[in-house]
């Protein structure tokens, strides 16, 4: 079912590791739009280990505070996308929300993280792909919900990834994004050498949502953590 959502389904899909690999041997950072010190770090063995464990802890703690599926209003039998899916716990929650007739897909660029997600959370209606968040491989208006947690701060141009997530969202459906580096409390991170994470202004993501035509945009911040949600008109 996942292949029907792809813009360019591969003739010989590589699913040997339990997930669909659309990047092959290209390391993280091979795309010119996905370069920078932090991307080089994630591509290294040590960086990948740090990223995998940090993402696992962050996603489990932050989704305990607010579970995104509560607001997404997912239809039974629908399709849902988790961008930067990490350990797959949110992807699995989306799968439970859409039910056995639906489909939840998680996208990540880290091979060790995808292997962990497949082992822990893969199932008949929960699948994972290795792909770039700045160039999502899906057709326009393919998903009934899109969520991204603790990922946007790690890429050079978050606006590109946000635009991609909105592109694949169906009209009338909802998107929810969380970043852990937003607002004045997080601002000092800008001055740390090689901090490697984008720090968002209070209104940066909300304004981006509105520029992309989303309506009912809402922002909720606690400390450096910010949730932004909206609906595609």
Order of alpha helices (4+ residues) and beta strands (2+ residues): beta-alpha-alpha-alpha-beta-alpha-beta-alpha-beta-beta-alpha-beta-alpha-beta-beta
